[in-house]
């Protein structure tokens, strides 16, 4: 369901606004801040690798949707800001995107089903918010290594 829904929303954004879902996600992240935002913070929010974010921002700069500034304080960080053109694009696309989400999904579930989905989603998101290393340790039995050695005859 998620793949089909995202596919339909992607085609809508591409067809009606000539914007990719990735561009839309970055622009939406940037509309939440008044000035500019660190590239790494956007990558974290979207769960993207730093290199993917950097390459994508480069393409968006070339299209005039965002501008990139180097961090003057330490020279290592990069800031990204939405341009007027980028803001106009996301402001035009967002209402249509919301309408499509309603037509394709929300109109077909009851309020109680939506509340149940919200509870399930919150629980899954909480688990996803844990550090990956702690999840891996918790999933692996502590005595696993000792058992394997005994079976191997050592």
Residue, then its C-alpha position, 0 to 999 in steps of 0.5 A: x500500500x505504501x509503495x503504491x500510494x507513494x508512487x501515485x503521489x510522486x507521479x502527481x508531484x512530477x506531472x503537475x508541478x515538475x518536482x520530484x518527491x525528494x525535492x518536495x521533501x527537502x523544500x518542505x523541511x526548509x519551509x519550517x525554518x525562517x532563514x537557513x538550515x544545516x545540510x546535515x540536519x536536513x539529512x537527518x530529518x529525511x533519514x538520508x546519507x550525508x553524501x546523498x543530501x549533498x548531491x541532491x542539494x547541488x542539483x536543487x541549487x542548479x535549478x534555483x530552488x535552494x542556495x547553499x552557504x558554507x559555515x563561516x564559523x568552522x568551515x566544515x558545515x554547510x547551510x541551505x536556504x530555500x529561494x523565492x522560487x523554491x518557496x513558490x513551488x512548495x506553496x503551490x504543490x503542498x495544497x494539491x499534495x494534501x488533497x491527494x493524500x486525503x482522496x487516496x487515503x484518508x477518505x477511505x479509513x474511519x476515524x477509529x481506524x485512523x486513531x489505531x493507525x496513529x497508535x501503531x505508528x507512534x509505537x513503531x516510530x518510537x522503536x525506530x528512534x532508538x539508536x541502531x546499536x542498542x537495537x542490535x544488542x537487544x535483539x542478540x542473545x548475550x550468550x550467543x557467542x559462548x554457545x557457538x564456541x561450545x558447539x564447535x568443540x573448543 
